[in-house]
Amino acid sequence: MNLFIQKEISLIGSQGYCWDFQSALKLWKGDVDLKEMITHVLPLSSLQKGFELLMDPKSEAIKVVIKVD
């Protein structure tokens, strides 16, 4: 515990939901065209811009993909 305090480490957890798994599999299998959800493709050098797009409701960004070459 002292290490967390001394190094100001934050530990955050999340809980998975099993009822979403079947829906996610359908999306992954191609029942839905996920490419339509990608609104922006940016290079790694524009990572900050990608975050800004996602945080700005006016940008209407749905999914921002960062392309690493």
Predicted model as a PDB file, atoms N, CA, C, CB and O in Angstrom, pLDDT in the B-factor column:
MODEL        1                                                                  
ATOM      1  N   MET A   1       0.821  -1.188   0.000  1.00 78.00           N  
ATOM      2  CA  MET A   1       0.000   0.000   0.000  1.00 78.00           C  
ATOM      3  C   MET A   1       0.867   1.254   0.000  1.00 78.00           C  
ATOM      4  CB  MET A   1      -0.935  -0.003   1.200  1.00 78.00           C  
ATOM      5  O   MET A   1       0.526   2.245  -0.646  1.00 78.00           O  
ATOM      6  N   ASN A   2       1.989   1.215   0.724  1.00 84.00           N  
ATOM      7  CA  ASN A   2       2.871   2.381   0.773  1.00 84.00           C  
ATOM      8  C   ASN A   2       3.398   2.752  -0.609  1.00 84.00           C  
ATOM      9  CB  ASN A   2       4.037   2.117   1.716  1.00 84.00           C  
ATOM     10  O   ASN A   2       3.548   3.933  -0.922  1.00 84.00           O  
ATOM     11  N   LEU A   3       3.678   1.746  -1.437  1.00 82.00           N  
ATOM     12  CA  LEU A   3       4.169   2.004  -2.794  1.00 82.00           C  
ATOM     13  C   LEU A   3       3.141   2.809  -3.593  1.00 82.00           C  
ATOM     14  CB  LEU A   3       4.487   0.674  -3.519  1.00 82.00           C  
ATOM     15  O   LEU A   3       3.510   3.725  -4.327  1.00 82.00           O  
ATOM     16  N   PHE A   4       1.875   2.479  -3.458  1.00 78.00           N  
ATOM     17  CA  PHE A   4       0.826   3.213  -4.152  1.00 78.00           C  
ATOM     18  C   PHE A   4       0.792   4.668  -3.700  1.00 78.00           C  
ATOM     19  CB  PHE A   4      -0.533   2.553  -3.917  1.00 78.00           C  
ATOM     20  O   PHE A   4       0.625   5.576  -4.514  1.00 78.00           O  
ATOM     21  N   ILE A   5       0.949   4.879  -2.418  1.00 85.00           N  
ATOM     22  CA  ILE A   5       0.912   6.233  -1.869  1.00 85.00           C  
ATOM     23  C   ILE A   5       2.157   7.009  -2.272  1.00 85.00           C  
ATOM     24  CB  ILE A   5       0.784   6.193  -0.340  1.00 85.00           C  
ATOM     25  O   ILE A   5       2.049   8.149  -2.723  1.00 85.00           O  
ATOM     26  N   GLN A   6       3.341   6.411  -2.117  1.00 87.00           N  
ATOM     27  CA  GLN A   6       4.590   7.098  -2.421  1.00 87.00           C  
ATOM     28  C   GLN A   6       4.709   7.465  -3.901  1.00 87.00           C  
ATOM     29  CB  GLN A   6       5.763   6.234  -2.012  1.00 87.00           C  
ATOM     30  O   GLN A   6       5.185   8.550  -4.236  1.00 87.00           O  
ATOM     31  N   LYS A   7       4.284   6.578  -4.770  1.00 84.00           N  
ATOM     32  CA  LYS A   7       4.407   6.817  -6.204  1.00 84.00           C  
ATOM     33  C   LYS A   7       3.136   7.383  -6.824  1.00 84.00           C  
ATOM     34  CB  LYS A   7       4.779   5.540  -6.901  1.00 84.00           C  
ATOM     35  O   LYS A   7       3.040   7.537  -8.042  1.00 84.00           O  
ATOM     36  N   GLU A   8       2.152   7.692  -5.963  1.00 85.00           N  
ATOM     37  CA  GLU A   8       0.876   8.250  -6.401  1.00 85.00           C  
ATOM     38  C   GLU A   8       0.253   7.415  -7.520  1.00 85.00           C  
ATOM     39  CB  GLU A   8       1.064   9.691  -6.869  1.00 85.00           C  
ATOM     40  O   GLU A   8      -0.192   7.944  -8.539  1.00 85.00           O  
ATOM     41  N   ILE A   9       0.232   6.100  -7.305  1.00 82.00           N  
ATOM     42  CA  ILE A   9      -0.330   5.162  -8.276  1.00 82.00           C  
ATOM     43  C   ILE A   9      -1.835   5.065  -8.072  1.00 82.00           C  
ATOM     44  CB  ILE A   9       0.330   3.763  -8.146  1.00 82.00           C  
ATOM     45  O   ILE A   9      -2.312   4.914  -6.948  1.00 82.00           O  
ATOM     46  N   SER A  10      -2.567   5.153  -9.159  1.00 80.00           N  
ATOM     47  CA  SER A  10      -4.022   4.962  -9.115  1.00 80.00           C  
ATOM     48  C   SER A  10      -4.350   3.619  -9.736  1.00 80.00           C  
ATOM     49  CB  SER A  10      -4.775   6.114  -9.857  1.00 80.00           C  
ATOM     50  O   SER A  10      -3.804   3.263 -10.780  1.00 80.00           O  
ATOM     51  N   LEU A  11      -5.220   2.890  -9.113  1.00 75.00           N  
ATOM     52  CA  LEU A  11      -5.665   1.606  -9.622  1.00 75.00           C  
ATOM     53  C   LEU A  11      -7.157   1.716  -9.910  1.00 75.00           C  
ATOM     54  CB  LEU A  11      -5.360   0.450  -8.609  1.00 75.00           C  
ATOM     55  O   LEU A  11      -7.956   2.008  -9.021  1.00 75.00           O  
ATOM     56  N   ILE A  12      -7.521   1.475 -11.180  1.00 72.00           N  
ATOM     57  CA  ILE A  12      -8.914   1.593 -11.590  1.00 72.00           C  
ATOM     58  C   ILE A  12      -9.336   0.271 -12.209  1.00 72.00           C  
ATOM     59  CB  ILE A  12      -9.119   2.777 -12.590  1.00 72.00           C  
ATOM     60  O   ILE A  12      -8.619  -0.279 -13.045  1.00 72.00           O  
ATOM     61  N   GLY A  13     -10.456  -0.227 -11.821  1.00 69.00           N  
ATOM     62  CA  GLY A  13     -10.959  -1.484 -12.366  1.00 69.00           C  
ATOM     63  C   GLY A  13     -12.223  -1.266 -13.174  1.00 69.00           C  
ATOM     64  O   GLY A  13     -12.826  -0.193 -13.143  1.00 69.00           O  
ATOM     65  N   SER A  14     -12.604  -2.287 -13.885  1.00 65.00           N  
ATOM     66  CA  SER A  14     -13.863  -2.246 -14.622  1.00 65.00           C  
ATOM     67  C   SER A  14     -14.499  -3.620 -14.546  1.00 65.00           C  
ATOM     68  CB  SER A  14     -13.646  -1.807 -16.104  1.00 65.00           C  
ATOM     69  O   SER A  14     -13.837  -4.615 -14.251  1.00 65.00           O  
ATOM     70  N   GLN A  15     -15.764  -3.657 -14.812  1.00 70.00           N  
ATOM     71  CA  GLN A  15     -16.496  -4.909 -14.741  1.00 70.00           C  
ATOM     72  C   GLN A  15     -17.040  -5.235 -16.117  1.00 70.00           C  
ATOM     73  CB  GLN A  15     -17.635  -4.834 -13.699  1.00 70.00           C  
ATOM     74  O   GLN A  15     -17.658  -4.393 -16.769  1.00 70.00           O  
ATOM     75  N   GLY A  16     -16.806  -6.464 -16.554  1.00 67.00           N  
ATOM     76  CA  GLY A  16     -17.332  -6.893 -17.840  1.00 67.00           C  
ATOM     77  C   GLY A  16     -18.769  -7.355 -17.704  1.00 67.00           C  
ATOM     78  O   GLY A  16     -19.205  -7.761 -16.627  1.00 67.00           O  
ATOM     79  N   TYR A  17     -19.488  -7.290 -18.787  1.00 66.00           N  
ATOM     80  CA  TYR A  17     -20.890  -7.709 -18.793  1.00 66.00           C  
ATOM     81  C   TYR A  17     -21.045  -8.840 -19.781  1.00 66.00           C  
ATOM     82  CB  TYR A  17     -21.840  -6.529 -19.148  1.00 66.00           C  
ATOM     83  O   TYR A  17     -20.797  -8.654 -20.973  1.00 66.00           O  
ATOM     84  N   CYS A  18     -21.441  -9.990 -19.325  1.00 69.00           N  
ATOM     85  CA  CYS A  18     -21.507 -11.179 -20.167  1.00 69.00           C  
ATOM     86  C   CYS A  18     -22.617 -11.108 -21.205  1.00 69.00           C  
ATOM     87  CB  CYS A  18     -21.700 -12.398 -19.312  1.00 69.00           C  
ATOM     88  O   CYS A  18     -22.535 -11.795 -22.223  1.00 69.00           O  
ATOM     89  N   TRP A  19     -23.650 -10.304 -20.986  1.00 74.00           N  
ATOM     90  CA  TRP A  19     -24.757 -10.269 -21.943  1.00 74.00           C  
ATOM     91  C   TRP A  19     -24.410  -9.510 -23.220  1.00 74.00           C  
ATOM     92  CB  TRP A  19     -25.972  -9.642 -21.298  1.00 74.00           C  
ATOM     93  O   TRP A  19     -25.161  -9.595 -24.192  1.00 74.00           O  
ATOM     94  N   ASP A  20     -23.304  -8.774 -23.257  1.00 76.00           N  
ATOM     95  CA  ASP A  20     -22.879  -8.065 -24.468  1.00 76.00           C  
ATOM     96  C   ASP A  20     -22.026  -8.939 -25.377  1.00 76.00           C  
ATOM     97  CB  ASP A  20     -22.106  -6.814 -24.096  1.00 76.00           C  
ATOM     98  O   ASP A  20     -21.785  -8.578 -26.529  1.00 76.00           O  
ATOM     99  N   PHE A  21     -21.572 -10.066 -24.887  1.00 76.00           N  
ATOM    100  CA  PHE A  21     -20.597 -10.879 -25.613  1.00 76.00           C  
ATOM    101  C   PHE A  21     -21.156 -11.398 -26.934  1.00 76.00           C  
ATOM    102  CB  PHE A  21     -20.148 -12.047 -24.753  1.00 76.00           C  
ATOM    103  O   PHE A  21     -20.469 -11.335 -27.953  1.00 76.00           O  
ATOM    104  N   GLN A  22     -22.377 -11.905 -26.939  1.00 79.00           N  
ATOM    105  CA  GLN A  22     -22.967 -12.444 -28.170  1.00 79.00           C  
ATOM    106  C   GLN A  22     -23.144 -11.345 -29.220  1.00 79.00           C  
ATOM    107  CB  GLN A  22     -24.325 -13.110 -27.869  1.00 79.00           C  
ATOM    108  O   GLN A  22     -22.911 -11.578 -30.406  1.00 79.00           O  
ATOM    109  N   SER A  23     -23.548 -10.166 -28.795  1.00 78.00           N  
ATOM    110  CA  SER A  23     -23.695  -9.042 -29.727  1.00 78.00           C  
ATOM    111  C   SER A  23     -22.349  -8.646 -30.316  1.00 78.00           C  
ATOM    112  CB  SER A  23     -24.335  -7.837 -29.022  1.00 78.00           C  
ATOM    113  O   SER A  23     -22.247  -8.347 -31.506  1.00 78.00           O  
ATOM    114  N   ALA A  24     -21.326  -8.647 -29.483  1.00 76.00           N  
ATOM    115  CA  ALA A  24     -19.985  -8.305 -29.962  1.00 76.00           C  
ATOM    116  C   ALA A  24     -19.486  -9.342 -30.961  1.00 76.00           C  
ATOM    117  CB  ALA A  24     -19.005  -8.191 -28.784  1.00 76.00           C  
ATOM    118  O   ALA A  24     -18.836  -8.982 -31.942  1.00 76.00           O  
ATOM    119  N   LEU A  25     -19.772 -10.606 -30.737  1.00 79.00           N  
ATOM    120  CA  LEU A  25     -19.376 -11.651 -31.686  1.00 79.00           C  
ATOM    121  C   LEU A  25     -20.048 -11.469 -33.043  1.00 79.00           C  
ATOM    122  CB  LEU A  25     -19.713 -13.027 -31.125  1.00 79.00           C  
ATOM    123  O   LEU A  25     -19.418 -11.674 -34.080  1.00 79.00           O  
ATOM    124  N   LYS A  26     -21.314 -11.089 -33.041  1.00 78.00           N  
ATOM    125  CA  LYS A  26     -22.008 -10.841 -34.305  1.00 78.00           C  
ATOM    126  C   LYS A  26     -21.347  -9.704 -35.075  1.00 78.00           C  
ATOM    127  CB  LYS A  26     -23.486 -10.516 -34.050  1.00 78.00           C  
ATOM    128  O   LYS A  26     -21.184  -9.780 -36.293  1.00 78.00           O  
ATOM    129  N   LEU A  27     -20.970  -8.658 -34.362  1.00 75.00           N  
ATOM    130  CA  LEU A  27     -20.283  -7.546 -35.016  1.00 75.00           C  
ATOM    131  C   LEU A  27     -18.954  -8.005 -35.593  1.00 75.00           C  
ATOM    132  CB  LEU A  27     -20.063  -6.390 -34.030  1.00 75.00           C  
ATOM    133  O   LEU A  27     -18.602  -7.656 -36.719  1.00 75.00           O  
ATOM    134  N   TRP A  28     -18.224  -8.784 -34.817  1.00 74.00           N  
ATOM    135  CA  TRP A  28     -16.896  -9.245 -35.226  1.00 74.00           C  
ATOM    136  C   TRP A  28     -16.977 -10.192 -36.418  1.00 74.00           C  
ATOM    137  CB  TRP A  28     -16.192  -9.937 -34.060  1.00 74.00           C  
ATOM    138  O   TRP A  28     -16.095 -10.175 -37.277  1.00 74.00           O  
ATOM    139  N   LYS A  29     -18.013 -11.012 -36.484  1.00 79.00           N  
ATOM    140  CA  LYS A  29     -18.167 -11.985 -37.569  1.00 79.00           C  
ATOM    141  C   LYS A  29     -18.557 -11.328 -38.886  1.00 79.00           C  
ATOM    142  CB  LYS A  29     -19.206 -13.023 -37.192  1.00 79.00           C  
ATOM    143  O   LYS A  29     -18.523 -11.979 -39.931  1.00 79.00           O  
ATOM    144  N   GLY A  30     -18.921 -10.074 -38.857  1.00 73.00           N  
ATOM    145  CA  GLY A  30     -19.230  -9.388 -40.091  1.00 73.00           C  
ATOM    146  C   GLY A  30     -20.701  -9.192 -40.366  1.00 73.00           C  
ATOM    147  O   GLY A  30     -21.072  -8.792 -41.469  1.00 73.00           O  
ATOM    148  N   ASP A  31     -21.560  -9.466 -39.381  1.00 73.00           N  
ATOM    149  CA  ASP A  31     -22.987  -9.244 -39.571  1.00 73.00           C  
ATOM    150  C   ASP A  31     -23.313  -7.755 -39.695  1.00 73.00           C  
ATOM    151  CB  ASP A  31     -23.770  -9.856 -38.417  1.00 73.00           C  
ATOM    152  O   ASP A  31     -24.352  -7.381 -40.238  1.00 73.00           O  
ATOM    153  N   VAL A  32     -22.421  -6.920 -39.191  1.00 75.00           N  
ATOM    154  CA  VAL A  32     -22.575  -5.469 -39.266  1.00 75.00           C  
ATOM    155  C   VAL A  32     -21.297  -4.910 -39.872  1.00 75.00           C  
ATOM    156  CB  VAL A  32     -22.866  -4.837 -37.850  1.00 75.00           C  
ATOM    157  O   VAL A  32     -20.198  -5.344 -39.527  1.00 75.00           O  
ATOM    158  N   ASP A  33     -21.442  -3.942 -40.781  1.00 79.00           N  
ATOM    159  CA  ASP A  33     -20.267  -3.338 -41.406  1.00 79.00           C  
ATOM    160  C   ASP A  33     -19.665  -2.312 -40.446  1.00 79.00           C  
ATOM    161  CB  ASP A  33     -20.635  -2.673 -42.770  1.00 79.00           C  
ATOM    162  O   ASP A  33     -20.148  -1.184 -40.341  1.00 79.00           O  
ATOM    163  N   LEU A  34     -18.610  -2.719 -39.752  1.00 77.00           N  
ATOM    164  CA  LEU A  34     -17.982  -1.843 -38.759  1.00 77.00           C  
ATOM    165  C   LEU A  34     -17.221  -0.686 -39.390  1.00 77.00           C  
ATOM    166  CB  LEU A  34     -17.047  -2.641 -37.887  1.00 77.00           C  
ATOM    167  O   LEU A  34     -16.960   0.319 -38.729  1.00 77.00           O  
ATOM    168  N   LYS A  35     -16.861  -0.820 -40.669  1.00 82.00           N  
ATOM    169  CA  LYS A  35     -16.109   0.252 -41.332  1.00 82.00           C  
ATOM    170  C   LYS A  35     -16.916   1.550 -41.377  1.00 82.00           C  
ATOM    171  CB  LYS A  35     -15.720  -0.173 -42.758  1.00 82.00           C  
ATOM    172  O   LYS A  35     -16.344   2.639 -41.421  1.00 82.00           O  
ATOM    173  N   GLU A  36     -18.243   1.433 -41.366  1.00 84.00           N  
ATOM    174  CA  GLU A  36     -19.080   2.632 -41.364  1.00 84.00           C  
ATOM    175  C   GLU A  36     -18.935   3.432 -40.078  1.00 84.00           C  
ATOM    176  CB  GLU A  36     -20.531   2.252 -41.567  1.00 84.00           C  
ATOM    177  O   GLU A  36     -19.222   4.629 -40.052  1.00 84.00           O  
ATOM    178  N   MET A  37     -18.493   2.778 -39.016  1.00 86.00           N  
ATOM    179  CA  MET A  37     -18.334   3.464 -37.739  1.00 86.00           C  
ATOM    180  C   MET A  37     -17.047   4.279 -37.687  1.00 86.00           C  
ATOM    181  CB  MET A  37     -18.353   2.459 -36.602  1.00 86.00           C  
ATOM    182  O   MET A  37     -16.934   5.199 -36.877  1.00 86.00           O  
ATOM    183  N   ILE A  38     -16.079   3.958 -38.536  1.00 92.00           N  
ATOM    184  CA  ILE A  38     -14.798   4.669 -38.539  1.00 92.00           C  
ATOM    185  C   ILE A  38     -14.989   6.005 -39.240  1.00 92.00           C  
ATOM    186  CB  ILE A  38     -13.680   3.827 -39.237  1.00 92.00           C  
ATOM    187  O   ILE A  38     -15.215   6.059 -40.449  1.00 92.00           O  
ATOM    188  N   THR A  39     -14.896   7.070 -38.475  1.00 95.00           N  
ATOM    189  CA  THR A  39     -15.090   8.400 -39.039  1.00 95.00           C  
ATOM    190  C   THR A  39     -13.778   9.105 -39.346  1.00 95.00           C  
ATOM    191  CB  THR A  39     -15.903   9.239 -38.096  1.00 95.00           C  
ATOM    192  O   THR A  39     -13.754  10.039 -40.147  1.00 95.00           O  
ATOM    193  N   HIS A  40     -12.686   8.674 -38.722  1.00 96.00           N  
ATOM    194  CA  HIS A  40     -11.394   9.314 -38.918  1.00 96.00           C  
ATOM    195  C   HIS A  40     -10.285   8.265 -38.865  1.00 96.00           C  
ATOM    196  CB  HIS A  40     -11.160  10.412 -37.853  1.00 96.00           C  
ATOM    197  O   HIS A  40     -10.326   7.347 -38.045  1.00 96.00           O  
ATOM    198  N   VAL A  41      -9.297   8.409 -39.744  1.00 96.00           N  
ATOM    199  CA  VAL A  41      -8.078   7.599 -39.701  1.00 96.00           C  
ATOM    200  C   VAL A  41      -6.921   8.584 -39.681  1.00 96.00           C  
ATOM    201  CB  VAL A  41      -7.976   6.592 -40.933  1.00 96.00           C  
ATOM    202  O   VAL A  41      -6.748   9.376 -40.607  1.00 96.00           O  
ATOM    203  N   LEU A  42      -6.137   8.527 -38.621  1.00 97.00           N  
ATOM    204  CA  LEU A  42      -5.052   9.485 -38.426  1.00 97.00           C  
ATOM    205  C   LEU A  42      -3.726   8.764 -38.214  1.00 97.00           C  
ATOM    206  CB  LEU A  42      -5.353  10.403 -37.234  1.00 97.00           C  
ATOM    207  O   LEU A  42      -3.705   7.636 -37.721  1.00 97.00           O  
ATOM    208  N   PRO A  43      -2.614   9.410 -38.585  1.00 96.00           N  
ATOM    209  CA  PRO A  43      -1.302   8.822 -38.288  1.00 96.00           C  
ATOM    210  C   PRO A  43      -0.979   8.969 -36.800  1.00 96.00           C  
ATOM    211  CB  PRO A  43      -0.195   9.489 -39.148  1.00 96.00           C  
ATOM    212  O   PRO A  43      -1.591   9.772 -36.096  1.00 96.00           O  
ATOM    213  N   LEU A  44      -0.020   8.191 -36.343  1.00 95.00           N  
ATOM    214  CA  LEU A  44       0.383   8.228 -34.935  1.00 95.00           C  
ATOM    215  C   LEU A  44       0.782   9.635 -34.502  1.00 95.00           C  
ATOM    216  CB  LEU A  44       1.541   7.263 -34.692  1.00 95.00           C  
ATOM    217  O   LEU A  44       0.566  10.018 -33.352  1.00 95.00           O  
ATOM    218  N   SER A  45       1.359  10.398 -35.415  1.00 96.00           N  
ATOM    219  CA  SER A  45       1.794  11.759 -35.078  1.00 96.00           C  
ATOM    220  C   SER A  45       0.608  12.677 -34.748  1.00 96.00           C  
ATOM    221  CB  SER A  45       2.601  12.353 -36.237  1.00 96.00           C  
ATOM    222  O   SER A  45       0.806  13.752 -34.182  1.00 96.00           O  
ATOM    223  N   SER A  46      -0.610  12.271 -35.093  1.00 96.00           N  
ATOM    224  CA  SER A  46      -1.813  13.060 -34.811  1.00 96.00           C  
ATOM    225  C   SER A  46      -2.649  12.461 -33.678  1.00 96.00           C  
ATOM    226  CB  SER A  46      -2.664  13.175 -36.067  1.00 96.00           C  
ATOM    227  O   SER A  46      -3.857  12.684 -33.603  1.00 96.00           O  
ATOM    228  N   LEU A  47      -2.004  11.713 -32.814  1.00 95.00           N  
ATOM    229  CA  LEU A  47      -2.710  11.063 -31.715  1.00 95.00           C  
ATOM    230  C   LEU A  47      -3.492  12.061 -30.863  1.00 95.00           C  
ATOM    231  CB  LEU A  47      -1.727  10.303 -30.845  1.00 95.00           C  
ATOM    232  O   LEU A  47      -4.646  11.814 -30.513  1.00 95.00           O  
ATOM    233  N   GLN A  48      -2.867  13.178 -30.532  1.00 96.00           N  
ATOM    234  CA  GLN A  48      -3.535  14.201 -29.713  1.00 96.00           C  
ATOM    235  C   GLN A  48      -4.778  14.718 -30.419  1.00 96.00           C  
ATOM    236  CB  GLN A  48      -2.574  15.370 -29.406  1.00 96.00           C  
ATOM    237  O   GLN A  48      -5.813  14.916 -29.783  1.00 96.00           O  
ATOM    238  N   LYS A  49      -4.689  14.941 -31.734  1.00 96.00           N  
ATOM    239  CA  LYS A  49      -5.842  15.407 -32.497  1.00 96.00           C  
ATOM    240  C   LYS A  49      -6.977  14.382 -32.430  1.00 96.00           C  
ATOM    241  CB  LYS A  49      -5.447  15.677 -33.964  1.00 96.00           C  
ATOM    242  O   LYS A  49      -8.149  14.752 -32.357  1.00 96.00           O  
ATOM    243  N   GLY A  50      -6.627  13.108 -32.455  1.00 95.00           N  
ATOM    244  CA  GLY A  50      -7.630  12.054 -32.351  1.00 95.00           C  
ATOM    245  C   GLY A  50      -8.407  12.136 -31.054  1.00 95.00           C  
ATOM    246  O   GLY A  50      -9.631  12.006 -31.047  1.00 95.00           O  
ATOM    247  N   PHE A  51      -7.693  12.353 -29.950  1.00 94.00           N  
ATOM    248  CA  PHE A  51      -8.360  12.508 -28.657  1.00 94.00           C  
ATOM    249  C   PHE A  51      -9.253  13.753 -28.648  1.00 94.00           C  
ATOM    250  CB  PHE A  51      -7.317  12.592 -27.523  1.00 94.00           C  
ATOM    251  O   PHE A  51     -10.364  13.732 -28.118  1.00 94.00           O  
ATOM    252  N   GLU A  52      -8.750  14.827 -29.239  1.00 96.00           N  
ATOM    253  CA  GLU A  52      -9.533  16.058 -29.276  1.00 96.00           C  
ATOM    254  C   GLU A  52     -10.818  15.870 -30.088  1.00 96.00           C  
ATOM    255  CB  GLU A  52      -8.697  17.202 -29.867  1.00 96.00           C  
ATOM    256  O   GLU A  52     -11.875  16.373 -29.706  1.00 96.00           O  
ATOM    257  N   LEU A  53     -10.725  15.151 -31.197  1.00 96.00           N  
ATOM    258  CA  LEU A  53     -11.912  14.873 -32.007  1.00 96.00           C  
ATOM    259  C   LEU A  53     -12.950  14.094 -31.210  1.00 96.00           C  
ATOM    260  CB  LEU A  53     -11.528  14.095 -33.269  1.00 96.00           C  
ATOM    261  O   LEU A  53     -14.142  14.396 -31.265  1.00 96.00           O  
ATOM    262  N   LEU A  54     -12.493  13.096 -30.474  1.00 94.00           N  
ATOM    263  CA  LEU A  54     -13.414  12.271 -29.694  1.00 94.00           C  
ATOM    264  C   LEU A  54     -14.054  13.042 -28.540  1.00 94.00           C  
ATOM    265  CB  LEU A  54     -12.684  11.057 -29.153  1.00 94.00           C  
ATOM    266  O   LEU A  54     -15.173  12.735 -28.130  1.00 94.00           O  
ATOM    267  N   MET A  55     -13.356  14.021 -28.029  1.00 94.00           N  
ATOM    268  CA  MET A  55     -13.877  14.791 -26.899  1.00 94.00           C  
ATOM    269  C   MET A  55     -14.792  15.939 -27.333  1.00 94.00           C  
ATOM    270  CB  MET A  55     -12.726  15.341 -26.084  1.00 94.00           C  
ATOM    271  O   MET A  55     -15.503  16.512 -26.507  1.00 94.00           O  
ATOM    272  N   ASP A  56     -14.775  16.275 -28.626  1.00 94.00           N  
ATOM    273  CA  ASP A  56     -15.551  17.401 -29.141  1.00 94.00           C  
ATOM    274  C   ASP A  56     -16.837  16.906 -29.796  1.00 94.00           C  
ATOM    275  CB  ASP A  56     -14.718  18.219 -30.148  1.00 94.00           C  
ATOM    276  O   ASP A  56     -16.782  16.311 -30.873  1.00 94.00           O  
ATOM    277  N   PRO A  57     -17.990  17.136 -29.173  1.00 91.00           N  
ATOM    278  CA  PRO A  57     -19.253  16.653 -29.742  1.00 91.00           C  
ATOM    279  C   PRO A  57     -19.537  17.227 -31.139  1.00 91.00           C  
ATOM    280  CB  PRO A  57     -20.400  17.002 -28.809  1.00 91.00           C  
ATOM    281  O   PRO A  57     -20.216  16.590 -31.944  1.00 91.00           O  
ATOM    282  N   LYS A  58     -19.022  18.419 -31.423  1.00 95.00           N  
ATOM    283  CA  LYS A  58     -19.251  19.039 -32.728  1.00 95.00           C  
ATOM    284  C   LYS A  58     -18.545  18.293 -33.859  1.00 95.00           C  
ATOM    285  CB  LYS A  58     -18.787  20.481 -32.702  1.00 95.00           C  
ATOM    286  O   LYS A  58     -18.953  18.402 -35.015  1.00 95.00           O  
ATOM    287  N   SER A  59     -17.501  17.543 -33.544  1.00 93.00           N  
ATOM    288  CA  SER A  59     -16.753  16.824 -34.577  1.00 93.00           C  
ATOM    289  C   SER A  59     -17.530  15.624 -35.114  1.00 93.00           C  
ATOM    290  CB  SER A  59     -15.411  16.363 -34.025  1.00 93.00           C  
ATOM    291  O   SER A  59     -17.237  15.125 -36.201  1.00 93.00           O  
ATOM    292  N   GLU A  60     -18.524  15.160 -34.347  1.00 92.00           N  
ATOM    293  CA  GLU A  60     -19.329  13.994 -34.699  1.00 92.00           C  
ATOM    294  C   GLU A  60     -18.485  12.746 -34.964  1.00 92.00           C  
ATOM    295  CB  GLU A  60     -20.167  14.303 -35.915  1.00 92.00           C  
ATOM    296  O   GLU A  60     -18.883  11.871 -35.732  1.00 92.00           O  
ATOM    297  N   ALA A  61     -17.321  12.674 -34.325  1.00 94.00           N  
ATOM    298  CA  ALA A  61     -16.450  11.496 -34.442  1.00 94.00           C  
ATOM    299  C   ALA A  61     -17.078  10.324 -33.708  1.00 94.00           C  
ATOM    300  CB  ALA A  61     -15.032  11.790 -33.879  1.00 94.00           C  
ATOM    301  O   ALA A  61     -17.552  10.464 -32.580  1.00 94.00           O  
ATOM    302  N   ILE A  62     -17.076   9.175 -34.353  1.00 92.00           N  
ATOM    303  CA  ILE A  62     -17.594   7.956 -33.715  1.00 92.00           C  
ATOM    304  C   ILE A  62     -16.427   7.056 -33.331  1.00 92.00           C  
ATOM    305  CB  ILE A  62     -18.580   7.200 -34.662  1.00 92.00           C  
ATOM    306  O   ILE A  62     -16.298   6.654 -32.175  1.00 92.00           O  
ATOM    307  N   LYS A  63     -15.585   6.746 -34.299  1.00 92.00           N  
ATOM    308  CA  LYS A  63     -14.427   5.885 -34.057  1.00 92.00           C  
ATOM    309  C   LYS A  63     -13.247   6.511 -34.764  1.00 92.00           C  
ATOM    310  CB  LYS A  63     -14.675   4.415 -34.552  1.00 92.00           C  
ATOM    311  O   LYS A  63     -13.287   6.741 -35.973  1.00 92.00           O  
ATOM    312  N   VAL A  64     -12.198   6.785 -34.013  1.00 95.00           N  
ATOM    313  CA  VAL A  64     -10.966   7.335 -34.572  1.00 95.00           C  
ATOM    314  C   VAL A  64      -9.923   6.218 -34.540  1.00 95.00           C  
ATOM    315  CB  VAL A  64     -10.477   8.614 -33.769  1.00 95.00           C  
ATOM    316  O   VAL A  64      -9.625   5.662 -33.482  1.00 95.00           O  
ATOM    317  N   VAL A  65      -9.380   5.901 -35.694  1.00 94.00           N  
ATOM    318  CA  VAL A  65      -8.353   4.863 -35.802  1.00 94.00           C  
ATOM    319  C   VAL A  65      -7.009   5.548 -35.955  1.00 94.00           C  
ATOM    320  CB  VAL A  65      -8.633   3.895 -37.003  1.00 94.00           C  
ATOM    321  O   VAL A  65      -6.845   6.435 -36.794  1.00 94.00           O  
ATOM    322  N   ILE A  66      -6.044   5.133 -35.140  1.00 95.00           N  
ATOM    323  CA  ILE A  66      -4.678   5.636 -35.235  1.00 95.00           C  
ATOM    324  C   ILE A  66      -3.868   4.598 -35.998  1.00 95.00           C  
ATOM    325  CB  ILE A  66      -4.059   5.922 -33.814  1.00 95.00           C  
ATOM    326  O   ILE A  66      -3.713   3.462 -35.550  1.00 95.00           O  
ATOM    327  N   LYS A  67      -3.351   5.003 -37.157  1.00 93.00           N  
ATOM    328  CA  LYS A  67      -2.598   4.102 -38.016  1.00 93.00           C  
ATOM    329  C   LYS A  67      -1.110   4.235 -37.697  1.00 93.00           C  
ATOM    330  CB  LYS A  67      -2.874   4.404 -39.517  1.00 93.00           C  
ATOM    331  O   LYS A  67      -0.534   5.320 -37.767  1.00 93.00           O  
ATOM    332  N   VAL A  68      -0.514   3.115 -37.348  1.00 90.00           N  
ATOM    333  CA  VAL A  68       0.918   3.078 -37.032  1.00 90.00           C  
ATOM    334  C   VAL A  68       1.636   2.418 -38.203  1.00 90.00           C  
ATOM    335  CB  VAL A  68       1.197   2.303 -35.683  1.00 90.00           C  
ATOM    336  O   VAL A  68       1.372   1.260 -38.526  1.00 90.00           O  
ATOM    337  N   ASP A  69       2.534   3.147 -38.832  1.00 82.00           N  
ATOM    338  CA  ASP A  69       3.292   2.589 -39.961  1.00 82.00           C  
ATOM    339  C   ASP A  69       4.584   1.970 -39.501  1.00 82.00           C  
ATOM    340  CB  ASP A  69       3.582   3.660 -40.998  1.00 82.00           C  
ATOM    341  O   ASP A  69       5.347   1.453 -40.318  1.00 82.00           O  
TER     342      ASP A  69                                                      
ENDMDL                                                                          
END                                                                             
